[in-house]
Amino acid sequence: MHSLVYRSVANESFELSEIYSMLSRAKDYNAKHGITGCLLYHNSQFLQLLEGEKEEIERLFQKILQDPRHHSIVVIENDESDVRLFTAWSMAFYDYGQNGLSAHFKLRQIDTFLSESSIFSKKSTLALQFFSNVKDILFAV
Ligand SMILES: Cc1cc2nc3c(=O)[nH]c(=O)nc-3n(C[C@H](O)[C@H](O)[C@H](O)COP(=O)(O)O)c2cc1C
């Protein structure tokens, strides 16, 4: 199992409605290729976890790198991993901006992480722990 985490910045013309249609294609592709993960979006910033076989992740990431809809891509984690966190999600998606006040407190910790933490400005093994927390907080059923 391989896990890759990167962050990037959405191009200004990339609207939320287009992100949703991109996601629906992405979920099909990921499901066919044994890829799972999570995409977070806030203030034009993406943070994505991709999980799967190394070759599959590399092939997909090459496409993502060349995608003109975002830029300033920084890899934070790219390594073998013991666990697949998002077993039930071909690509879990969360847009903070679309959520009401009730979600606010739950998200504050994550928001602080994204905007202020140096964890995501350089390579970090804490990225997987972060996504484990995200799963518990945002996607708990
Ligand atoms: C932030 C971001 C995340 C993406 N995540 C995925 C993904 O998880 N799976 C996927 O198939 N495409 C994803 N894409 C879309 C790919 O970059 C690409 O458009 C898609 O794989 C189709 O590529 P193709 O037309 O060359 O086959 C993502 C794009 C962006 C901008």
The ligand as an SDF file (V2000), in Angstrom:
LIG
                    3D

 31 33  0  0  0  0  0  0  0  0999 V2000
   -7.1120   18.7210   -7.0130 C   0  0  0  0  0  0  0  0  0  0  0  0
   -7.3650   17.6380   -8.0190 C   0  0  0  0  0  0  0  0  0  0  0  0
   -7.5870   16.3310   -7.5960 C   0  0  0  0  0  0  0  0  0  0  0  0
   -7.8290   15.3060   -8.5100 C   0  0  0  0  0  0  0  0  0  0  0  0
   -8.0580   14.0370   -8.0440 N   0  0  0  0  0  0  0  0  0  0  0  0
   -8.3020   13.0490   -8.9410 C   0  0  0  0  0  0  0  0  0  0  0  0
   -8.5380   11.7080   -8.4950 C   0  0  0  0  0  0  0  0  0  0  0  0
   -8.5060   11.3900   -7.3080 O   0  0  0  0  0  0  0  0  0  0  0  0
   -8.7830   10.7670   -9.4430 N   0  0  0  0  0  0  0  0  0  0  0  0
   -8.8330   11.0520  -10.7910 C   0  0  0  0  0  0  0  0  0  0  0  0
   -9.0600   10.1470  -11.6080 O   0  0  0  0  0  0  0  0  0  0  0  0
   -8.6340   12.3220  -11.2160 N   0  0  0  0  0  0  0  0  0  0  0  0
   -8.3700   13.3020  -10.3380 C   0  0  0  0  0  0  0  0  0  0  0  0
   -8.1650   14.5890  -10.7940 N   0  0  0  0  0  0  0  0  0  0  0  0
   -8.3040   14.8410  -12.2420 C   0  0  0  0  0  0  0  0  0  0  0  0
   -7.0210   14.4980  -12.9910 C   0  0  0  0  0  0  0  0  0  0  0  0
   -6.1030   15.5560  -12.8550 O   0  0  0  0  0  0  0  0  0  0  0  0
   -7.3280   14.2670  -14.4980 C   0  0  0  0  0  0  0  0  0  0  0  0
   -8.0780   15.3200  -14.9950 O   0  0  0  0  0  0  0  0  0  0  0  0
   -8.1070   12.9710  -14.7080 C   0  0  0  0  0  0  0  0  0  0  0  0
   -7.3530   11.8990  -14.1870 O   0  0  0  0  0  0  0  0  0  0  0  0
   -8.4110   12.6990  -16.1810 C   0  0  0  0  0  0  0  0  0  0  0  0
   -7.2060   12.6770  -16.8860 O   0  0  0  0  0  0  0  0  0  0  0  0
   -7.1330   12.2830  -18.4300 P   0  0  0  0  0  0  0  0  0  0  0  0
   -8.1770   13.1160  -19.1220 O   0  0  0  0  0  0  0  0  0  0  0  0
   -5.7250   12.5860  -18.8500 O   0  0  0  0  0  0  0  0  0  0  0  0
   -7.4340   10.8110  -18.4950 O   0  0  0  0  0  0  0  0  0  0  0  0
   -7.8780   15.6150   -9.8920 C   0  0  0  0  0  0  0  0  0  0  0  0
   -7.6630   16.9360  -10.3220 C   0  0  0  0  0  0  0  0  0  0  0  0
   -7.4100   17.9330   -9.4050 C   0  0  0  0  0  0  0  0  0  0  0  0
   -7.1900   19.3430   -9.8910 C   0  0  0  0  0  0  0  0  0  0  0  0
  1  2  1  0
  2  3  1  0
  2 30  2  0
  3  4  2  0
  4  5  1  0
  4 28  1  0
  5  6  2  0
  6  7  1  0
  6 13  1  0
  7  8  2  0
  7  9  1  0
  9 10  1  0
 10 11  2  0
 10 12  1  0
 12 13  2  0
 13 14  1  0
 14 15  1  0
 14 28  1  0
 15 16  1  0
 16 17  1  0
 16 18  1  0
 18 19  1  0
 18 20  1  0
 20 21  1  0
 20 22  1  0
 22 23  1  0
 23 24  1  0
 24 25  2  0
 24 26  1  0
 24 27  1  0
 28 29  2  0
 29 30  1  0
 30 31  1  0
M  END
$$$$
